[in-house]
Amino acid sequence: MTKSPVSASSPVAQDSQIWDSLKKAIAASSGFQRWQLEHSLNDQSQDLSLDYWVRRYLRDTLETLAY
């Protein structure tokens, strides 16, 4: 059986689109913006991707909730 290339309607593409939308919504939230202000960012950290910062925010939030 031959695998077809990933199309726009494939589950992987759909997951990517969902993550992109979710990432943008999280970044626009007041909680994320407050979290960013609480974490002093230097010039090097500014170069990191939005994906990195959202993942870090989610990880920190979940760790806090776990306590």
C-alpha positions as CSV (number, residue, x, y, z in Angstrom):
1,M,0.0,0.0,0.0
2,T,1.4,3.4,-0.9
3,K,1.2,6.3,1.5
4,S,-0.3,9.5,0.0
5,P,1.4,12.9,0.8
6,V,0.0,14.9,3.6
7,S,-3.0,17.0,2.3
8,A,-4.6,20.0,3.8
9,S,-7.4,17.8,5.1
10,S,-5.2,15.2,6.8
11,P,-5.3,14.8,10.5
12,V,-1.7,16.1,10.8
13,A,-2.6,19.3,8.9
14,Q,-5.8,19.7,10.9
15,D,-3.8,19.3,14.2
16,S,-1.3,21.9,13.0
17,Q,-4.1,24.4,12.1
18,I,-5.8,23.8,15.5
19,W,-2.5,24.3,17.4
20,D,-1.8,27.5,15.4
21,S,-5.3,28.9,16.3
22,L,-5.0,27.8,19.9
23,K,-1.5,29.3,20.2
24,K,-2.7,32.7,18.9
25,A,-5.7,32.7,21.2
26,I,-3.5,31.9,24.2
27,A,-1.0,34.6,23.3
28,A,-3.8,37.1,23.1
29,S,-5.1,36.1,26.6
30,S,-4.6,38.4,29.6
31,G,-3.2,35.5,31.6
32,F,-0.4,34.9,29.0
33,Q,0.3,38.6,28.7
34,R,0.6,39.0,32.5
35,W,2.8,35.9,32.6
36,Q,5.1,37.5,30.0
37,L,5.4,40.7,32.1
38,E,6.3,38.6,35.1
39,H,9.1,36.9,33.3
40,S,11.9,39.4,32.5
41,L,12.9,38.8,28.9
42,N,16.3,39.7,27.6
43,D,17.1,40.4,23.9
44,Q,18.1,36.8,23.3
45,S,14.9,35.4,24.7
46,Q,12.9,37.8,22.5
47,D,14.2,35.9,19.5
48,L,12.5,32.6,20.6
49,S,9.3,31.7,18.8
50,L,5.8,32.2,19.9
51,D,5.5,28.4,19.9
52,Y,8.2,28.2,22.6
53,W,6.7,30.9,24.8
54,V,3.2,29.4,24.7
55,R,4.5,25.9,25.5
56,R,6.5,27.3,28.4
57,Y,3.5,29.3,29.6
58,L,1.3,26.1,29.5
59,R,4.0,24.1,31.2
60,D,4.4,26.6,34.0
61,T,0.6,27.0,34.4
62,L,0.1,23.2,34.7
63,E,3.0,22.9,37.2
64,T,1.4,25.6,39.3
65,L,-2.0,23.8,39.1
66,A,-0.4,20.5,40.1
67,Y,0.6,21.9,43.5
